[in-house]
C-alpha cells in the first residue's frame, strides 16, 4: 500500500527502535526525514529519486544518545543529539590524506626548482647566448644574497646553516614539534560521523521545513581578512624558502649546498603546512568571522615556535648563540656577485663578469647603475668592517685570557 509513497517525514517524534528492512522497497521515495528520534541499528540503503542534501536525514552524527550512532550509508545529512546537522559528503573529505598529497606535490615542485637553478647556473658559467637571452627576457639581475637573512637570523632554523650538532638537533626537534602540532589540527578538521571530533556542525534542519539551512556566519570579508593575515605573516617565509632552494646550487655539490637546501626545504615545508592547516581547520571549525580570525592567530603561534625558542636561547646561553651566528656569517655572508666552487670556496669569476662593472669601465653605465654599484660596495665595506671589529674583539678577549692564565701561574709559583 505504501509503494507509491514519495515523502515520509517522521522527524522529532521520539521514535524508538529500529527501521524495518521493508523501507528499501519504497522505490518512489523522494524525501525521508528520520532525525530527532532515538532510532538504533543500521538504516537500509535507499535510492531516492530526489538527490539533494535534505532528501535523506537521520540521527547518524555525534554526539549521539547511544554509544554507537545510527548507521546510515545512504543518508545525505546526519544530525546529532544537539539537533545540529551536516552533509555526509563532508565526511568523505580526508584532510590528512590530502595533506600527504599536497606535501608530496610540494617536494616535487621544490626538486624542480633546484634542478632549474642548477641548469641556470650551468648556462651562466658557460656564458652561452641562450643564458644571456633568458636573462634579458626575464630581466634577471645578479643581486647580493644573504642566506642567513633569508632563513631568519632570529630563528632556530638558522642553525641548519651552522656546524653545531646541538644546533641541528634543536632545529630538527622544533621542525618535528611544529609538524606534529599541525597534524593534530588537521586530524581534528576531519568530520567523523561516528566520533565526536572538533568539527562543528553548521546546518539546522527545522521541524517546519523540508529543507535544511546553513547557520554559518562566515562572510567573504572574513576570508579576505584571513588571506591578508596569512600573507602578511607567512608569504615572506614561503618566498625566502624558495630563494634558499634556488641559491643552493651555486655552492655545487658541497656541504654548504646541502645546508642551504635543507634549511630552505624546512622553512618552505613548515610554512606551507601552516597555510594548509589554517585553511582546513577554519573550514571545519569557524562559524563566524571572529572565530575565523581567532583560530588563525592561534595557528600562527605554532608557526612561531622556532623564533620563540631562539629568543629563549638568547637569554639562556647568549655566548653560544653568538658563536653560531658568527660562524654562519663567516661562511655564508660572501661578497656580492661571487660564487663558490665545488669545495664551497669563493671565486672571483662572477665579480669579473659583473655587467655593471663592465659598463663603468667602458663609460656606458647610467647614473642609476653607478649609484647601485656604489651602494653595493658600501654595504660590502660595512660588512668587512663589522667582521674586522669582531676579529679584533676576539683577539682582545684571547689576550685577556692569556694574561689571566699567566697571572694564575705566577700566583701558584
MIKEMAR-950436 format. One record per residue (C-alpha): x, y, z. Coordinates in steps of 0.2 Angstrom, whole numbers, plus 5000, padded with zeros to 4 digits. Last residue first. Layout:
// residues N
XYZ
...
This chain:
// residues 413
552351485209
550451475210
550251665209
551351665194
550351535185
548751625189
549451785182
549951695166
548251625164
547451805167
548651875153
548151735141
546351765144
546551955141
547451915125
546151805119
544751935123
545752065113
545951945099
544051915099
543752095099
544952125085
544051985075
542352065078
542952235073
543652165057
542052075053
541052235056
542252325044
542052195031
540152205032
540252395030
541452385015
540252265007
538752385010
539752525003
540252424988
538452384984
537952564987
539252624975
538652494962
536852554964
537352734961
538352684946
536852594939
535752744942
536952864934
537052764918
538452654914
539252664896
540952734901
541852574896
542452534913
540852584921
539852464908
541052324913
540752354931
538852354928
538952184918
539852094933
540951964924
542452004934
541451984950
540651824944
542351744942
543051804959
542951634967
542351594985
542751424992
541251294994
542351144989
541351134972
541751314968
540851464976
540151614968
540351794970
539251934963
539052004981
540451974994
540151815005
539051815020
538851625020
540351555030
540851705041
539051755044
538651575049
540151555061
539751725069
537951675072
538551505080
539751595091
538451725096
537151585101
538451505112
538851675120
536951715123
536651555133
535051565142
534351735137
534751715118
534151535120
532451595125
532351715110
532851575098
531451465106
530251595102
530851615084
530651425081
528951415089
528251555078
527251435067
526351375082
525851555086
525151575069
523951435072
523251535087
523051685076
522151595063
520951525075
520451695082
520251765064
519051635059
518151635076
517851825074
517151805056
515951665062
515751485060
517551435061
517851245065
518051135050
518351265036
519551355049
520451195051
520651165033
521351345029
522451365044
523151185041
523651215023
524451385027
525451315042
525951165031
526651285018
527651375031
528351205038
528851155021
529551315015
530651335030
531251155030
531651155012
532651315013
533651255028
533951085019
534451165003
535651295011
536451155022
536651035007
537451174997
538651215011
539151035012
539651034994
538950984977
539051154969
538851304980
537851404967
536551264968
535851314985
535351484979
533751424971
533251324987
533651474998
532651584987
531151464988
531251465007
531351655007
529751664996
528751555008
529451645023
528951815017
527251755012
526951685030
526451835042
525751965030
525051835018
524251735032
523451895039
522851955022
522051785017
521051785034
520551965031
519851915014
519051755022
518151865034
517551985020
516851835011
515651805026
515751675040
514051675048
513751485047
511951435050
511651335034
509851295031
508951125029
507551095018
505851015021
505351145033
504351155049
505351045061
507051135057
508551055049
510051155055
511751155047
513451205053
514151065063
515751105071
517150985068
518250965083
517950775085
516450675092
516650515083
515450405072
515150545060
516950585058
517250755050
519050795048
519750955054
520350875071
521650775061
522250935053
522451015070
523350875077
524450865061
524951055064
525651015081
526550865075
527450965061
527851105073
528650985085
529650895071
530351065065
530751115083
531650955086
532650975069
533151145074
533751085091
534650945085
535551055071
536051175085
536751045096
537750975081
538451145078
539151165060
538051315055
536751345041
535451225048
535651335064
534651465055
533151365058
533251415076
532551585071
533151755075
534351775060
532951715048
533151595034
533351735021
534451845032
535751695035
535651655016
536251835012
536051874993
536852014983
536052044967
536351964950
534952044939
533651954929
532652054916
531551904911
531951914893
533751994895
534251854907
533551714896
534451794881
536051794890
535851614895
535451564877
536951654871
538051544881
539151614896
539651434901
539551484919
537851564916
537251404907
537751304922
536951424934
535351404925
535551214924
535751204943
534351334946
533151234935
533651074945
533351154962
531651224957
531151054950
531650974967
530551104976
529051064965
529250884968
529350914987
527751024986
526750884976
527250764990
526750895003
525050914995
524750734993
525150705012
524050845017
522650775006
522750615016
522650715032
521150815025
520050665022
518550735014
517150595014
516450655030
515950825021
514950725009
513850675024
513150845025
512950925042
511750935056
511551005073
509950955083
511050945099
510850755099
511750745082
511150755064
511750675048
511350735030
511350645013
510950475021
511350325011
512550235022
511550265038
512250195054
511450265070
512750315082
513750195093
513750235112
511950295111
511150465113
512350535100
513750665099
514050635085
513050615069
511950475062
510250545068
509450545051
509150645035
508850595017
508250725005
509050875013
510750875004
509950844987
509650684977
507750674974
507350504967
507950414982
509050254981
508850184999
510150085008
509350015024
509650105040
510850025053
510550005071
509650125083
508250255082
508050385095
507150525086
507550705081
508050645063
507050525052
506750635037
506350545021
506150635004
506050574986
505350404989
504750314973
505650144976
504950114993
505549934994
507149985004
505950035018
505449855020
507049825030
506249885046
506950045055
507550005073
506850055090
506250225097
505350365089
505350525099
504350615085
505550745080
505750695062
504450575054
504350655037
504050525023
503850595005
503550494989
502450354994
501950254979
502450084986
501550125003
500050005000
